[in-house]
């Protein structure tokens, strides 16, 4: 079973694209013209990242990243 990793999704003005990255998997990110395209691409990137790590006998990181929750302005 594949661990469930947090995915950050954001618009990048510098890249003029949506960026999706997986903080728990070093250098695992992707981009797309739409949020759904970026998510679809990063899911492929995660599968490839994990496959290579398993093939090379590298440790698979546990999902640890949790985004900070901001308090509502009051």
Residue pairs with C-beta under 8 A, 6 or more apart in sequence:
2 46
2 47
2 50
3 60
3 62
3 63
4 63
5 22
5 23
5 24
5 25
5 46
5 63
5 65
6 22
6 23
6 24
6 63
6 65
6 66
6 67
7 20
7 21
7 22
7 39
7 42
8 19
8 20
8 21
8 22
8 23
8 67
9 18
9 19
9 20
9 35
9 38
9 39
10 18
10 19
11 17
11 18
11 19
12 18
12 19
12 31
15 31
17 31
17 32
17 33
17 38
18 31
18 32
18 33
18 34
18 35
18 37
18 38
19 29
19 30
19 31
19 38
20 29
20 30
20 31
20 32
20 38
20 39
20 41
20 42
21 28
21 29
21 30
21 42
22 28
22 29
22 42
22 45
22 46
22 49
23 65
24 61
24 62
24 63
24 64
24 65
25 46
25 49
25 50
25 61
28 42
28 45
28 46
28 49
29 42
29 45
30 38
30 41
30 42
30 44
30 45
31 38
31 41
32 38
32 39
32 40
32 41
50 60
52 58
53 59
53 60
54 60
